[in-house]
Amino acid sequence: MCHDMNFVKPDSNSAIGVFDSGIGGLTVVRALMERLPFESIIYFGDTARVPYGVKSVDTISKFAGEITEFLLRQQVKLLIVACNTMAAVAREVIVGLSPVPVLDVIDAGASSAVEATRARYVGVIGTPATINSNAYARAIHRHDAGIRIFSQACPLFVPLVEEGWLDHPVTRLTAREYLRPVTTHQIDTLVLGCTHYPLLKPLLQKVVGKDIHLVDSAEAMAERTAAVLTEMDLWNRSASPPDYRFFVSDVPLRFQGIGERFLGRSLPKVQVVKW
């Protein structure tokens, strides 16, 4: 599908496609809206099949392929994989299907961490699937093989964020427990390897102390996207205001409230896609 477009430069006035296993990727959309205020964005969250972090590689790859094809049908000029789990295990599948450039949060976060670290000791936190895939370690080592990496899966952070407990004693205690083994090493940089985690940034900064630089993969993704739009001459030139469209595979309970917290503004009409 779409392979005949392989040699055609995408239309610069088309939207940027962003996808995620659920609603966590809205932190990436928020960073894109702030950094690229004139760009249209189409978001797809696979809310019917979340969480991906506990599924098999084959299943995640199949779902990632379906979402990629859906967004390509919307004529996007760029694809952003906002889900760390999908980026960790299905990147090749997505790139194989896409005639337009594919960016992912892992690569963006890894290059930011490499730029930030002086000690060359970097911590990475994420879901079990992301941490077990070792994708951040591989991506960081592609830039600098000498960096020491200390990883920690934090399975409780996603439900705590979705509960809205962003500055709650339970969340603080949980963060202390998870981060203790990582911070015993002399890390100076910590990668927030899940799109839910930017919402915990103030709390995590308090827990690790001000000397450790937190790499927010949503912000890193927005910077990387700006660089690619410049490199490929794909900035939106139309004078009309940007168009934001949101698609999900199910509208779960509390979706609106959680979505607005992630996006930092009211969530416009969300369309449900049935496969």
N, C-alpha and C positions, 0 to 999 in steps of 0.2 A: 504494500500500500504506500502511495506517495513516493515510491522510489524514483519515478521519472522526474521528481523535483530536485534530485540530488545536485544538479549543476546550476540550479536557479537560485539567485540570491533572494532570500525572503523579502517580503514587502516591509519596509521599515515602519510603516504605520500600523502594522498588525500588532496584536497583543502579545505579551509575554505569558507563556503557560507555566503554571506552578502546580506541582502535585505532591500529595502527602497521603499517608495511610489514614489520617483522620483530620483533626483540626489544629494540631500542633504547628503545621506549616503556615498557619496564619501569622505567626511571629515573623516569618520570612516575608510574607506579603506586607506586613506593617513596615518592616525595614525598607522594602522596595518602594512603597508609597512615599516614605520620607525622603529616600535618597534619589528617587526617579519620579518626581511628581507629575510628569507629563506622559508617562507610559501607561497604556492600558494593560490590564492584568486579567487573566482567566485562571481561576483556582479550581482544582478538583480535590476533594477530600473523600477517601474511601471509607466513610463512616459506618457502612454496613458490615465491613469485614475487618475493622480495626479490633484488637491490636495485631500488628504484623510481627512484632518483636518475638513472638513465640511460635511462628509458623515455619514450615520447612522452606528451604531455598527454592525448590521447584514451584511451590504455591506462590511465594512472594514474586518470583520471576513472571509467572503467568499473570498475576494481577497487575504487575507493573507494565506488562506488554499491553493489556487491555486499556489501561489508563492513558498510556502513551498514544495509542491509536485514536482514542477519543479526543485528546487535545490537538493532535495533528489535524483532525477533521475540522477543528475550529480555526485552522489556518494560523497557528501561532508562529512567531518568528524565532522563538528561543524557548527551550524547555529547561525548567529548573526543578531538579529532584530535591524537594524540601524534606523528604523523609530519610533520616540517617540509615534506617534499616534497609530501605530499598536501594539507597546509594551503595550500601555496603555489599549487598548480595546480588543486585539485579542490574548494575550499571551497564554491563556489556549488552544485555538484552535491549535496554532502552536506546543505547547508541546505535545498535544494529537496525532498529526500526526507524530512526529519526533522520530525515534529511536536513534538519535544522540543528544548530549547535545545542549541546546538552551540558548544563552546568550542574554540579551537585554540592550539597552542603559539606560533605566530608573533605573534598578537595579544597574548598574555600577555607574551611576551618583549619585544615592542616597547614596551608601556606601562611595563614595569619599567625599560627602558633610558632612556625619557624622564624618568621620575621620578629616576633615579640620576645622570644627567649634569649637570654644572655647566658644563663647558667647551662643551657642545653639539657635541662631536666624538665620534662613536660608531663603533666597529669592529664588524663582523659577520663571523663565520666560519660556514661550513656546507658542505653537499655542493654539487657543481657545479649540480645542478638547482635547489636552493634559492637559491643565489647568483644564477644566471642569470635566475631568475624575478623578481628584484628585489622580492620580496614583503615582506622586512623593511624595506627603504627606504620602500616605499609605506606600510606600517603605521606606521612611526615618523613619517613626514611627515604622516599623518592627525592625529597628536597635536600635532606641532610642525614646521612646514614649514621652519624655520630651522636645523634640526640638520644638520650635515655628516656624511655616512656613508661609511665606507671598508670595502669588502667584500673578502673573500678566500675562495675555494674551497679546501678542505683535503681532497682526496679520499683521502689515505692514513690519515687519523685513524680512520675506521671499521674498516678491517681491523686496525690496530694495537690498537684497543680490544678487538676480538673475539679477538685473539691473547692478550689479557691483559697486554700490554706497557704498563701504565699509568704506570710510572716507570722506563722503560728508556732507555738512552743513545740508541738509534735514535729513539725517540719524542721525546726532548728536542731532538735535532738537527733533526728534521722540524718540530717546533713553532717552533723558532727561525727556520728558513727561511720558513715560512708567515707568521709574525707580524711578521717584519722590515718588510715594506712597509706593514703597517697601523700599526705602532707608530712609524714615522717621522713620522706625523701626531700632533698633540698630543691623542690620544684619552684620555679619562678613564674610558671605559666600553667593555667588550667583550661582545657578545652571543654566547653559545654556541648557535649556531643549528642544532643537531642533537642528538637525544636521546642519542647516544653520548657526547657531549662532557662532560657532568657528571662522568663517571668520570675525566676528565683534569684536572679542576679544580685539584687541588693542583699538578700539574706546570705547567699553563698559568699559574697565578698566579706561580710561580717565574720562568717565562720572561718574563712581561710586567712583573713587579715589583709591589710591594704598593700602589702609588698608582693602579693601574687596577682599577676595580670590574668583576668578572665577573658577568654576568647569566646565571643558570642557568635555562633555560626550564622545567625540571621543577619547580623551587621556585616560579617565577612562576606556573605553571599551577595548582599546588596552592592558592596564595593566591587566584587569580582564581576557582577553583571554590568555595572557602569563601565568597567574596563573593556569588556567584550563588545558592548554597544559601540564604544569608540573605535576599537580595533576593526570591527566589521562594518562600520558606518551604518548602524541600524537604529540610531536614535529616531524617535517619533517626530515627524516634522509637521504633522497636521495641527491646525490651529484650534481644533475642537477639544473640549475637556476630555480627560481620560475616561475610559469605560471600564468599570470593574464588574466582573461576573463571577458568581460563586456557584459551583456545582458540588453536590454530595450524592452518595449512593443510598443514604437513609438520613432522616432527620431525628437523631436520638433525643431523648429527654434532656432538657437543660442546654440544648445545642446553642440556642441564641445567646444565652447568658455567658457560656464559656467562650463562644466564638468572639463575642464583643470584648471580653477581657483580653483575649489573645491579640485581637486586631487593634485595640486601643481606641475604637470608635464604633458607631452603630453599624451593624451588619446589614447590608442591603438585602433585597430579596434573594433567597437561596433556592436554586432549582434542583429537583431530585432527578437523578439519572437512573433508570432501571436497565440493567444489562439485558 
